[in-house]
Amino acid sequence: MQQNVEWEQVPGNENFPDFFLRKHQLVIELSSNFENKSLNKSKKTIDGTLVTVISLNPFLVLKDSTWRDGDLKTIFNSIPDLQRVIDGWTAFELYDTHGFPIDLTQLMTKEIGFTVDMDSFNQYLAEQKTRSKADAAKETGDWVVVSEGEKPEFIGYDNWSASSKILRYRKVKQKNKELFQLVLDKTPFYAESGGQVGDTGILEIGTEKIHIIDTKKENDLIVHWVEKLPINLEGNVNAVIDSHKRTLSMSNHSATHLLHAALRQVLGKHVEQKGSLVNDKILRFDFSHFAAMTSEEIYKVETLVNEKIRENIQLNEQRNVPIEKAKSLGAMALFGEKYGDFVRVITFDPKYSVELCGGTHVLFTGSIGFLKITSESSVAAGVRRIEAVTSEGAQEFVNQSLAMLGEVKSLLKNPKDLAASVQSLIEGKHSLEKKLEVINIERANLIKEDLVRKAVKQNGITLINEKVTVPSADALKNIAYALRNQFEDLVMVLAADVEGKPNVAVMLGEKIEASKKYHAGNMVKELAKEIDGGGGGQPFYATAGGKNLGGLEIVNEKAKGLIG
């Protein structure tokens, strides 16, 4: 039986609740019939109510005071197998947007048995400081008005070129490079927002062509970045976007919507977008999820997206939709995004993908071609990232993969069963490595026995001061410890050629170490100078590596002076 639990939105940091819950890290769903079988292990029964913890919900508190303290803690404590980590972005957002101190966030999460991912929090904080420094380094002049006009208009959803005029411009100095920003009365250029990069293209003023290298949004202005100003600022301007780049960006953006919907179908409704990047080369999609995706899940998501592409679904674009009506249509809004009273709704099949979005999209999903997921990785606690390619990028990726596969086949003499051939090669390599390991051990034992024969007794010590050639650094270490075990009064200095690289090793026996007459670390630092290197270690054992192989000839002579 569903238990009715009301939630109250907390608008800011005033009267912040005793327990705050962050979206898509931990949501409490009270249900007796939860369909996601993959989360069965998380179900616990508390007072006859089945509890499934799925993800965090933003700044929400239970109106029912009976859930506010003890019972809520009981729910948290009853589910030990969950990852009890608040992701760094959540903590940073509380700090940066709501002015919530990080130490208080840590204290409050500790009360409910959670911790904060401080590594990712500090990373976001460092990135913010870097952005602040970059902004401080950017010198921006005042706007120069060229033509008085109405509010600038974006017409890029329907037009890829426009006859315009320059309303204003200003000079910007960034990284010691002089650039200019232009504002047009009408523009087809999409300004960077919603994860989609800004358009590039050209401005044609008579016979002159000015390249637009980026387009960004500043308050309500669409700002076009150029490297030089046109000679005639007051003339008519033909603004033309790079249609090829726009087409590819549209494919990637629409594919991102299809991907989002596919992830929710395959992984569950807890999946929501946490960030994205869309350009003409790739799409990158960050989403909330509690574990790495399996190969089977990735395959299912990719297959579903490509099915929707082949269905050639027509875009249904609705502009200036009242926000409440958009929500009633089931349109998904991105957490953290600010929406006005009227929004744009992008739909690819009302039963599949409906989102609030200001980006540019294909008219039919078939235009995307196909999608290929190239990687799935972790961004932060509870946040995963998918990178993918579509259209030309997907074709190039497949062609490169097939070319590489063909090269491997050719190197292996075109075997019928490539996987078996590669496996056999790997097993053969492992077998040879084991044999080589046995040979190296035997070789090291021979070197050790030879050094024992060359050992000299003098002044109460067993001195071994020799140049050797050893197969590996591990072999050098094993020889040194074997000699220490054999001679308690050992003073060993080995000038070693290790696979063509100079190394020095100093080892002291237990008796010599206890006398503190010698210090292996100090000795090796002095000897390392002869091979243009450095090193250190413990009082009884130290090593150094260097660059000058010829210096090994001097190491043993210098060691005589150090030993006395």
WOPEUR-V43747 format. One record per residue. N is the residue number from 1. RES is the residue in one small letter. D_FIRST is the distance of its C-alpha to the first C-alpha in Angstrom with 2 decimals. Layout:
# WOPEUR-V43747
n = [N,N]
res = [RES,RES]
d_first = [D_FIRST,D_FIRST]
This chain:
# WOPEUR-V43747
n = [1,2,3,4,5,6,7,8,9,10,11,12,13,14,15,16,17,18,19,20,21,22,23,24,25,26,27,28,29,30,31,32,33,34,35,36,37,38,39,40,41,42,43,44,45,46,47,48,49,50,51,52,53,54,55,56,57,58,59,60,61,62,63,64,65,66,67,68,69,70,71,72,73,74,75,76,77,78,79,80,81,82,83,84,85,86,87,88,89,90,91,92,93,94,95,96,97,98,99,100,101,102,103,104,105,106,107,108,109,110,111,112,113,114,115,116,117,118,119,120,121,122,123,124,125,126,127,128,129,130,131,132,133,134,135,136,137,138,139,140,141,142,143,144,145,146,147,148,149,150,151,152,153,154,155,156,157,158,159,160,161,162,163,164,165,166,167,168,169,170,171,172,173,174,175,176,177,178,179,180,181,182,183,184,185,186,187,188,189,190,191,192,193,194,195,196,197,198,199,200,201,202,203,204,205,206,207,208,209,210,211,212,213,214,215,216,217,218,219,220,221,222,223,224,225,226,227,228,229,230,231,232,233,234,235,236,237,238,239,240,241,242,243,244,245,246,247,248,249,250,251,252,253,254,255,256,257,258,259,260,261,262,263,264,265,266,267,268,269,270,271,272,273,274,275,276,277,278,279,280,281,282,283,284,285,286,287,288,289,290,291,292,293,294,295,296,297,298,299,300,301,302,303,304,305,306,307,308,309,310,311,312,313,314,315,316,317,318,319,320,321,322,323,324,325,326,327,328,329,330,331,332,333,334,335,336,337,338,339,340,341,342,343,344,345,346,347,348,349,350,351,352,353,354,355,356,357,358,359,360,361,362,363,364,365,366,367,368,369,370,371,372,373,374,375,376,377,378,379,380,381,382,383,384,385,386,387,388,389,390,391,392,393,394,395,396,397,398,399,400,401,402,403,404,405,406,407,408,409,410,411,412,413,414,415,416,417,418,419,420,421,422,423,424,425,426,427,428,429,430,431,432,433,434,435,436,437,438,439,440,441,442,443,444,445,446,447,448,449,450,451,452,453,454,455,456,457,458,459,460,461,462,463,464,465,466,467,468,469,470,471,472,473,474,475,476,477,478,479,480,481,482,483,484,485,486,487,488,489,490,491,492,493,494,495,496,497,498,499,500,501,502,503,504,505,506,507,508,509,510,511,512,513,514,515,516,517,518,519,520,521,522,523,524,525,526,527,528,529,530,531,532,533,534,535,536,537,538,539,540,541,542,543,544,545,546,547,548,549,550,551,552,553,554,555,556,557,558,559,560,561,562,563,564]
res = [m,q,q,n,v,e,w,e,q,v,p,g,n,e,n,f,p,d,f,f,l,r,k,h,q,l,v,i,e,l,s,s,n,f,e,n,k,s,l,n,k,s,k,k,t,i,d,g,t,l,v,t,v,i,s,l,n,p,f,l,v,l,k,d,s,t,w,r,d,g,d,l,k,t,i,f,n,s,i,p,d,l,q,r,v,i,d,g,w,t,a,f,e,l,y,d,t,h,g,f,p,i,d,l,t,q,l,m,t,k,e,i,g,f,t,v,d,m,d,s,f,n,q,y,l,a,e,q,k,t,r,s,k,a,d,a,a,k,e,t,g,d,w,v,v,v,s,e,g,e,k,p,e,f,i,g,y,d,n,w,s,a,s,s,k,i,l,r,y,r,k,v,k,q,k,n,k,e,l,f,q,l,v,l,d,k,t,p,f,y,a,e,s,g,g,q,v,g,d,t,g,i,l,e,i,g,t,e,k,i,h,i,i,d,t,k,k,e,n,d,l,i,v,h,w,v,e,k,l,p,i,n,l,e,g,n,v,n,a,v,i,d,s,h,k,r,t,l,s,m,s,n,h,s,a,t,h,l,l,h,a,a,l,r,q,v,l,g,k,h,v,e,q,k,g,s,l,v,n,d,k,i,l,r,f,d,f,s,h,f,a,a,m,t,s,e,e,i,y,k,v,e,t,l,v,n,e,k,i,r,e,n,i,q,l,n,e,q,r,n,v,p,i,e,k,a,k,s,l,g,a,m,a,l,f,g,e,k,y,g,d,f,v,r,v,i,t,f,d,p,k,y,s,v,e,l,c,g,g,t,h,v,l,f,t,g,s,i,g,f,l,k,i,t,s,e,s,s,v,a,a,g,v,r,r,i,e,a,v,t,s,e,g,a,q,e,f,v,n,q,s,l,a,m,l,g,e,v,k,s,l,l,k,n,p,k,d,l,a,a,s,v,q,s,l,i,e,g,k,h,s,l,e,k,k,l,e,v,i,n,i,e,r,a,n,l,i,k,e,d,l,v,r,k,a,v,k,q,n,g,i,t,l,i,n,e,k,v,t,v,p,s,a,d,a,l,k,n,i,a,y,a,l,r,n,q,f,e,d,l,v,m,v,l,a,a,d,v,e,g,k,p,n,v,a,v,m,l,g,e,k,i,e,a,s,k,k,y,h,a,g,n,m,v,k,e,l,a,k,e,i,d,g,g,g,g,g,q,p,f,y,a,t,a,g,g,k,n,l,g,g,l,e,i,v,n,e,k,a,k,g,l,i,g]
d_first = [0.00,3.80,6.31,9.44,12.35,15.71,18.50,22.18,24.91,27.84,30.97,33.43,34.47,34.78,32.58,30.98,27.76,27.76,25.42,25.85,23.79,25.64,24.42,23.93,24.62,21.41,18.20,15.07,11.98,8.69,6.56,5.70,8.24,11.14,14.25,17.08,18.43,21.05,18.75,17.25,19.66,18.18,14.74,14.70,12.59,13.21,12.51,9.69,7.93,8.87,11.45,13.58,16.75,18.46,21.12,22.65,22.12,25.31,26.15,22.77,21.76,18.79,19.77,17.79,20.60,18.55,17.55,21.08,22.96,22.21,18.46,19.02,21.92,19.94,17.57,20.76,22.64,20.07,20.55,24.30,24.62,24.12,27.29,27.52,29.98,30.11,32.22,35.66,35.18,32.37,34.65,37.60,35.84,34.96,38.59,40.30,38.34,37.02,39.78,37.48,39.68,38.84,39.51,36.93,34.36,35.21,34.96,31.52,30.08,31.75,29.87,26.53,28.21,29.04,32.45,34.03,35.79,39.14,41.12,39.47,39.45,43.19,43.67,42.14,44.23,47.36,46.76,46.50,49.77,51.40,50.41,51.79,55.04,55.30,54.83,57.43,59.81,59.50,62.15,61.34,64.02,63.77,63.01,66.15,65.73,67.44,66.32,64.55,61.79,58.40,55.16,55.03,53.06,51.10,51.71,50.73,47.86,50.46,53.73,54.99,58.26,59.42,62.64,62.19,64.10,63.80,62.68,63.02,63.45,63.64,64.85,62.56,63.85,61.42,62.46,66.07,65.71,66.37,63.87,63.31,60.37,60.69,58.74,59.27,58.83,56.98,55.57,53.87,53.14,49.47,49.06,47.04,43.44,39.89,41.07,43.73,47.32,49.93,52.35,55.94,58.91,62.22,63.84,66.94,69.54,72.59,73.69,71.84,68.51,66.25,63.43,60.05,58.60,55.20,53.23,51.02,49.37,50.58,48.87,49.41,52.33,52.49,55.06,57.17,58.79,62.34,65.11,67.85,68.37,69.88,73.52,72.87,69.89,70.42,70.71,68.18,65.68,64.09,60.81,59.71,56.71,56.86,55.29,54.91,52.91,50.78,50.03,48.91,46.80,45.11,44.30,42.78,40.77,39.30,38.60,36.67,34.27,33.90,33.42,30.67,28.70,29.43,28.25,24.85,24.61,25.89,24.53,21.32,20.42,21.14,24.80,26.79,30.51,32.23,35.76,38.13,41.79,43.22,46.93,49.30,49.12,45.55,41.97,40.01,36.27,34.38,30.60,27.77,26.83,26.51,29.04,32.14,31.66,32.83,35.67,33.38,31.02,34.11,35.48,32.34,32.29,36.03,35.93,33.26,35.27,38.45,36.91,36.10,39.65,41.17,39.22,41.40,38.74,40.40,39.67,38.19,39.33,38.49,40.45,40.12,36.58,35.07,32.56,29.77,30.50,30.50,27.03,25.87,27.45,25.19,28.17,27.57,29.46,30.85,29.95,33.19,34.87,36.15,35.84,37.82,36.98,37.87,36.92,37.73,35.10,35.82,34.08,34.67,32.64,29.92,27.39,28.62,30.11,30.17,31.44,33.38,36.73,40.37,41.85,44.02,42.72,44.05,44.24,43.03,41.11,43.86,46.16,44.35,45.85,43.52,41.62,42.21,40.17,42.80,40.83,37.47,37.64,36.20,36.96,35.17,32.24,29.23,31.47,33.01,35.92,36.94,40.50,41.55,44.45,44.86,47.77,51.12,49.53,47.50,50.65,52.68,50.11,50.10,53.91,54.36,52.01,53.88,57.20,56.22,55.06,58.37,60.29,58.58,59.37,62.95,63.33,62.11,64.53,61.90,60.22,58.34,55.33,54.99,52.04,53.94,57.05,55.37,53.74,57.19,58.67,56.13,56.74,60.47,60.19,58.31,60.97,63.76,62.11,61.97,65.61,66.58,64.80,66.89,70.04,69.31,68.77,72.09,73.72,72.44,73.79,77.17,77.20,76.31,79.10,81.55,80.66,81.22,84.69,85.40,84.26,87.01,87.51,88.85,88.82,86.30,83.73,82.89,83.09,81.52,82.20,81.92,80.85,78.48,76.60,73.14,70.48,67.57,66.53,64.70,67.96,69.82,67.36,67.51,71.32,71.39,69.16,71.11,74.32,72.83,71.89,75.47,77.41,76.54,79.40,78.29,78.87,77.70,77.98,77.06,77.80,75.51,75.30,71.65,71.27,73.87,72.46,74.21,72.54,73.88,72.62,73.87,73.06,74.40,74.62,73.12,76.52,77.37,73.96,74.47,77.92,76.44,79.67,77.82,74.48,73.08,71.08,74.16,76.35,74.10,73.87,77.66,77.99,75.28,77.57,79.86,77.19,75.89,72.60,70.66,68.50,67.88,66.10,66.54,69.79,70.49,69.19,69.09,69.24,70.07,70.00,72.30,73.86,77.55,78.12,81.85,81.24,80.48,84.25,84.61,81.64,83.40,86.57,84.68,82.83,86.20,86.87,83.49,83.92,87.57]
